[in-house]
Amino acid sequence: MEVGKTKTYVYSDAELDRAEGEAIEALKTHSQQPIPDPDRWLDEELKRNILLTSLDVAINWARRSSLWPVVCFPACCAFEFITTAASRFDISRFGMEIIRASPRQADLMITAGTLTWKMAPQVRRIYDQMAEPKWVIAMGACGISGGIFASSYSVVPGYNRIIPVDVYVPGCPPRPEALLYGIQMLHHKISKRSIVIER
Amino acid sequence: MLANYGYIGLFLIVAILFAVSTLSLPIFLRFIRIVPRKPNPIKSSTYECGMETIGKSWVQFNFHYYFYALIFLALDVLVIFLYPWAVDLRQLGGSGLIAATIFIFIIVVGYIYAWRQKVLEWK
């Protein structure tokens, strides 16, 4: 499953299940703590010069005005996302109307729905394949903390165990307005970036 | 006449410049540290996107599908040849009708042979 390992070919369903179970258990033991939000640069006060600041403004405007979400909708919050994308709420106002099926062309992951541990390695893989710079919006109660399934053995208690999350949108499910507000918060976050810190 | 080829040369120059500039733009942006670089093994792999196949991908198909595919192909060819004949039915006249009948007869003989050989029965 992982790149870099020696390729072993599995031929029976029992072996396949065992190999998958081992991979998932390994991931589960390694991700018991939430990944911290990579936000240190938000508080840092920078010595900005005028030229770099103008460049930052232009780059951040370009980045936040064309966020392309990747397809990662494991559960029912996806319906609210579909409503957000459709004509009434219309996220194409933010330049987001293209939902990419290929993570290589996307820079935003809106994690709409409950994530099970069985699905977790795949979500991590899709996140790894996305191009830099990339952002994650955890949408809904299940995306934030596991929601009503938080105590279940099979549900990941929050996407931040698997991938770093930038913006949390609460709700079960959140209304499209809430998701739009979350997207605007992400825009604010992106507009604070600076190329000086990122190198 | 020869001067008209100049436009092709101009077009070629513009095409090469466009391709080179769009290819070198990311390299330039990487050089001045605008494009971040955080590679990981999965991102660097040549596999474009999505999941890798788990388990074997050598799946055996039932051999019977081959016969069905072959018979369908014959029907397909039949239809391809009958369409032009149907469009030009009046111009082709009687000789066209005879030719089409012979053609259908040849195909139908093959179908009857396959039927008699019990190819259409699923065993």
Interface residues (C-beta under 8 A of the other chain):
Chain A: M1 E2 V3 G4 Y9 V10 Y11 L16 A19 E20 L55 I59 A101 S102 P103 R104 Q122 R125 I126 D128 Q129 M130 A131 E132 P133 I195 E198 R199
Chain B: R33 I34 V35 P36 R37 K38 N40 P41 I42 K43 S45 Y47 E48 C49 G50 M51 E52 I54 G55 K56
